[in-house]
Amino acid sequence: MAIDLEVEDGGKLLVCRLSGKLEKKDYEHFGPAVAREITAQGKVRMLVDMHDFHGWTAGALWEDVKFDVKHFNHFERLAIIGDKTWEKWMASFCKPFTTASVKYFPQGHESEARAWLTAA
């Protein structure tokens, strides 16, 4: 699976690790798992760690857009960790699709991303 999702802090923090190329089927587990935490918590914070990530197939991109629209107001903060220029661009691209505060961190700065996510 190209998406590995971990639930931390009683469901308030979702850690999503992306690798490879996402396909539509990757969202079959990811979407419902995130929706369960949103239902339980109301709003969540998410850490997205892109390591050796190669983007989306067309079907996966459509699933991602539908997910973003459905959960527009459900994220408080979104930290994106990446190692490529386009991943930093992606952090900026996400901003219109969410009411969350979005911030990019370079690879190796997960502790800083977590500190930002968990700050009051």
C-alpha positions in Angstrom: 0.0 0.0 0.0 1.3 3.5 -0.9 -0.5 5.1 2.1 0.3 4.1 5.6 -2.0 5.7 8.2 -1.3 5.8 11.9 -3.6 7.2 14.5 -2.0 9.0 17.5 -3.0 11.1 20.4 -6.4 9.4 20.8 -7.3 10.1 17.2 -6.5 13.8 17.2 -3.3 13.4 15.2 -3.3 11.3 12.0 0.2 10.4 10.5 0.0 9.6 6.8 3.1 8.3 5.1 3.0 8.3 1.3 5.4 6.4 -0.9 5.4 5.2 -4.5 2.6 6.2 -6.7 -0.9 6.4 -5.3 -3.7 4.5 -7.0 -7.5 4.7 -6.6 -7.5 1.5 -4.5 -5.2 3.1 -1.9 -8.1 5.4 -0.9 -10.5 2.4 -0.2 -8.8 2.0 3.3 -7.5 5.6 3.8 -10.7 7.5 3.2 -12.9 5.5 5.7 -10.2 5.4 8.3 -9.8 9.2 8.3 -13.6 9.6 8.2 -13.9 7.5 11.4 -11.4 9.7 13.3 -13.2 12.9 12.0 -16.5 11.5 13.2 -15.1 10.7 16.6 -13.0 13.9 17.0 -14.8 16.6 15.0 -11.6 18.1 13.7 -8.1 16.5 13.4 -4.6 17.4 12.6 -2.6 15.5 10.0 1.1 14.9 9.3 1.7 13.9 5.7 5.2 12.4 5.2 6.1 12.0 1.5 9.1 9.7 1.1 10.1 8.4 -2.3 6.6 9.6 -3.4 5.8 9.6 -7.1 2.4 11.2 -7.3 -1.0 9.9 -8.2 -2.6 8.0 -11.1 -5.6 9.8 -12.6 -8.0 7.7 -10.6 -6.2 8.4 -7.4 -6.0 12.1 -8.1 -9.8 12.2 -8.5 -10.3 10.3 -5.2 -7.9 12.8 -3.5 -9.9 15.8 -4.9 -13.2 14.2 -3.7 -11.6 13.5 -0.3 -10.4 17.1 0.0 -13.8 18.6 -0.9 -15.7 16.3 1.5 -13.3 17.1 4.4 -12.7 20.8 3.6 -13.5 21.9 7.2 -12.4 18.9 9.2 -8.6 19.6 9.5 -7.2 22.1 11.9 -3.6 21.8 10.8 -1.8 20.0 8.0 2.0 19.5 8.1 3.6 18.2 4.9 7.1 16.7 5.0 8.8 16.2 1.6 12.1 16.2 -0.1 11.3 17.5 -3.6 10.5 21.0 -4.9 7.1 19.9 -6.2 6.1 18.5 -2.7 6.7 22.0 -1.3 4.6 23.4 -4.1 1.9 20.8 -3.2 1.7 22.3 0.3 0.9 25.7 -1.2 -1.6 24.1 -3.7 -3.5 22.4 -0.9 -4.4 25.7 0.9 -7.5 26.6 -1.2 -8.9 23.1 -0.6 -8.9 23.2 3.2 -9.6 25.6 6.1 -6.6 24.1 7.9 -3.3 25.9 8.5 -0.9 24.2 6.1 2.9 24.2 6.6 5.7 22.5 4.6 8.8 20.9 6.3 11.8 19.4 4.6 12.7 15.7 5.1 14.4 15.1 8.4 12.3 17.8 10.2 9.5 15.5 11.5 10.1 16.6 15.1 9.5 20.3 14.1 6.4 19.3 12.1 5.0 17.4 15.1 5.8 20.3 17.5 3.9 22.7 15.1 1.0 20.3 14.8 0.6 19.8 18.6 1.0 23.4 19.6 -2.1 25.0 21.0 
